[in-house]
Amino acid sequence: MKESIRACSKLIRLDRALSAAFGVIFSGVIVQDLVGFQWEYVVAFFIVLFSAFANFGFNDYCDFETDRLNRRLDRPLVQGTLPRKTALIAAGGSSAIALILTILLNPLARRLVLVGLPISLFYNLGIKRVLILKNASIAFANVGIILLGSIVSDTVLEPLTLYFAIIGFFVGLSYEVMLDIADVEGDRALGIETIPTRFGVNAAAWFSIILGIGGVIIDPLPFFIHVDPRLYGDYLFLFLILIPVISRIGISKSLFEDQSKENIFRLKKKVFRNIQLGCVCFLIGMLF
């Protein structure tokens, strides 16, 4: 029983799904729309959570052959701990819950989900095979979460939201290109075109490094530019935000030196924590 629960948690990527859902809360707080308990944010949280479950489950179902060729033993379908139909059931059920919950959103937020969720699911069926769209589609999903958190309660898109959307896009794009490096062997075997398969692993690593460092360089800008009065000239924020910036430079250095699959998997966790750390630093700077 415990093994099945652990396998299901891996299938739906519970940690990443929760992180995405909390992105809505983060967005609401930074634009000062979320100032107390608000039901619409609870609804939006669970919509993003179940949308993420659906996407991860459907991704594993569609990518079974690629994951098998890449020896992705972190995937429960490849391990054989879950049958493939479980991933399909999880994707279908989670999608249905997310879509039903959109009834409780305002019309603009509802449209965003009704457009974004099908596109993210279709990504697994064909979009991911188009070189230009593959990584950009996932990066835009990060943007969608930030936008949703900004329009859930008042349908007004604040300028600060666009700033975080830009950061989310470039950091997300960097992350996805890095992950493609680990899957280059299976992608080549199946004829899937990615940046590493088209231009080589070294070029992909450089592309990921430039985007990643570019994203975190933008992080301290609110201290120097009047993006938000809560962060402008705030030395506490500057001190805190330099922590994930320095951490990201270390991650980039490691990626430059070693593009092996083992190192990519190590860096995958570090980048994930780095993104979370950056969000916490922004929150502390804005709240204190």
Summary of the structure (lengths in Angstrom):
residues: 288
radius of gyration: 18.9
end to end distance: 44.3
largest distance: 54.4
contacts: 973
relative contact order: 0.11
helix: 80%
strand: 0%
